[in-house]
Amino acid sequence: MRNIVLITWDSVRADHCSCYGYRKKTTPFLDRIARKGLRFENAIVSGVPTPISMGGILTGRYFEFGQKLTTTIAEVLGYEGYKTAAFHTNPFVSRYYGFNKGFDVFRDGIYDQENKSKIKNIGFISKFKNCINAIKYVFFDIDVARVDFEKYYDEVITLTHSSDYYFIWILLIDTHFPYTPPKLNFIEKIKLLYIYNKIYKGGGIYTRIVANIDSSNKRRLIDAYDGEIRYVDSLTEQLWNDLKDTDPILIVHADHGDAFGEHGFFGHPPEHYEYLIRVPLVIYNADVKGVVKEPISLLRLAPTICELAGVKNEFPQPSLLDDVEYTPPIVENKFKEGFRITVRDEEWKLILNPDREDELYNIKRDPMEQNNLIEDERDIVKDLRALAEKHLKTRKIQTKIGDRIRALKRFGKI
Ligand SMILES: [Zn+2]
């Protein structure tokens, strides 16, 4: 058995981390552990945004928002005698949505004392009050929708030093839109607020934005985002320094990326372009080292944690440390109109859309995903489409069996 720390950086795209080739030194700590540990060059999320991706990571299965969580990695490890705990402040993966399943300790910034009403307000806030929310946030460091993770810091350190074996999941949300990195001056804050207002007026961070954000403002927005990445990297380093005497395996990853005007998007709408689905993933202090180039799905994290903990893999996917036959990761989002399903191979990427024309990109030659080759590369489309259809068939069966089990449970049959 080994202690395990899973750290999620919210909304961090791989190409903004320096160990993934970013021109700015945003992640010196991640770079260092990546050099000594195992780094995945093409770690692909199972869906966008947070609850869909994290539901997938914690349960090892594709997940739909609002669905009940199936067996979680916390349950599996708890059953084996681990103390399990989670610390985060993202309302969409709070206990309100059942994400506390299997955790002995679950601090989500929502149900603690004065924050009880916050989850009820969040929908309202995100739709109508974002501008006021942003003013409070940017100028007064008051976040009406969440509390600071730092509030839990001492509890994390105490818990990890008083448990025989622990599994903790920490999600750091500073990198989530709207970004307010430390050390901004008053003028910079005003300018950022102006940009956030434009984005909210243009439709918000989950839709295509009609507002025109000019290049200097885009640069300002990106600088603020990079400043937040630098901050979560240093917070992760501080955590590591305070935990390393308990010799844990450290896993650092992101739940999805963020957009800066590419294809007209800001934030993280349920789209499958590279800036949204390709994230950092590093495993450190686990006697594994190197760089994995081939694309892998984050759905394989729970099985990997089982292997690192030395417990039986209870999940359908193989561990990332297993030498298995390669299959390209699949990304999935479900809508009223149907599924958006993406097959993301090393060179090619097929996006099957429920709401518009399907897309095929050669991501090696066209990393910005500008030239849709869906009409030109029929053979490649055919092969990738077959994988998507195979996936969809298993999904439909899973859903039906799940419904049946739920129905039986409801009637007390099992
Ligand atoms: Zn997120």
Residues whose N, C-alpha, C, O or C-beta is under 5 A from the ligand:
A	BS01	ZN	D10 S11 P49 T50 D255
